[in-house]
Structures are given as structure tokens and as C-alpha cells.
Amino acid sequence: MSVQLYMDVHVRRAITEGLRLRGVGVLTAQEDGAGDFEDPDLLDRATALGRVLFTQDDDLLREANQCLADLELIAQASEPAEWVNRTEYLPLTCTY
């Protein structure tokens, strides 16, 4: 089975249609009734459907970049034992 995509409202229709013409399984948030969902809910919906979320939303991409930076810091500056029985919420710092 191939990867199924879930497009948010920021993806141009031409991209979605082009993928469909190439046989890629694509569902848009609008088609799914999720066009007004906030980013975390949209990601949860894509996950529940077993699809990969594709976005061109600058806000979500900025948040993802912050998470990447935080995870990189955690991975490079700590030891596994430091994370036993510990919960940490990302982002570690807020830049906006």
C-alpha cells in the first residue's frame, strides 16, 4: 500500500489535482470537513486517518522548525538516563 496524503487548506489545488492525476491517494481537509481545524487538530485527524499531513502553512512550518531545534538540542546535549520518567513539553522556548 502506498502512502496516503492529507492536504491542509494552504496547499494549492493544482498540487492536489496533479498528484491525483499521477495516482497518488490524496484527501483534502476541505473534503474531509476539517477545513477550519487548528493545526494540532488537523495533525491528529491526518494521523487518525493513517495519512501523512502535507502543508504549506508558514505558522505550522515555523512551529515544526522550533520543535526540530529543541529535539536536536535534547539529542545532542543530554543522556538517555536524563529522560527516564520525565515529561517535557515543546517548544522549550517560545520565540513568538
Secondary structure as UniProt FT lines:
FT   STRAND          5..7
FT   TURN            9..10
FT   HELIX           13..21
FT   TURN            22..23
FT   STRAND          26..28
FT   TURN            29..33
FT   TURN            35..36
FT   HELIX           39..48
FT   TURN            49..50
FT   STRAND          52..54
FT   HELIX           58..77
FT   HELIX           80..83
FT   TURN            84..85
//
